[in-house]
Amino acid sequence: CIAAMADAVDVPVTAKIRLGWDDDSRNAVTVSRALAAAGAAALTVHGRTREQGYSGQADWRAIA
């Protein structure tokens, strides 16, 4: 999807992801690398998992 958008437009394509679905499936690094390889110009990482939603503490070290 990112590659198709990046090829179709003349503006930077960005993405926002979470750290993963839950604590047992954190995949932000893998997804980040795939997005970069597909042509994403920038990435925003939400410092929580999908399971956390907007509750609990953000994992600032994981974002770094």
C-alpha positions in Angstrom: 0.0 0.0 0.0 2.8 2.4 0.9 4.8 1.6 -2.2 1.7 2.1 -4.4 1.0 5.5 -2.8 4.6 6.6 -2.9 4.7 5.8 -6.6 1.4 7.5 -7.3 2.0 10.9 -5.7 4.6 13.7 -5.7 4.4 14.3 -1.9 6.0 12.4 1.0 4.0 9.4 2.2 4.0 8.8 5.9 2.6 6.2 8.3 1.6 5.8 11.9 2.0 2.5 13.7 1.7 1.1 17.2 4.3 -1.0 19.0 2.4 -4.2 18.0 -0.9 -5.9 18.8 0.0 -6.9 22.3 3.1 -7.3 24.5 3.7 -10.8 23.0 3.7 -9.6 19.4 5.6 -6.3 19.3 6.7 -5.9 15.7 7.3 -2.2 15.3 10.9 -2.6 14.2 10.0 -5.1 11.5 7.1 -3.0 10.3 9.2 0.1 10.4 11.9 -1.4 8.2 9.2 -2.7 5.7 7.6 0.7 5.5 11.0 2.4 4.9 11.8 -0.1 2.2 8.4 0.5 0.6 9.1 4.3 0.4 7.7 5.8 3.5 9.3 9.2 4.0 8.5 9.4 7.8 7.0 7.3 10.5 5.2 8.0 13.7 5.2 5.4 16.4 2.5 5.3 19.0 4.2 4.1 22.2 1.6 1.6 23.1 0.2 -1.7 21.7 -3.2 -2.1 20.2 -4.3 -4.0 23.3 -3.3 -1.1 25.5 -5.3 1.4 23.5 -4.7 4.8 25.1 -4.4 3.5 28.6 -1.2 2.6 30.6 2.2 4.1 30.1 3.8 4.7 26.7 7.0 2.9 26.2 9.3 5.8 25.3 12.4 3.5 25.0 10.7 1.5 22.3 9.9 4.6 20.4 13.6 5.7 20.6 
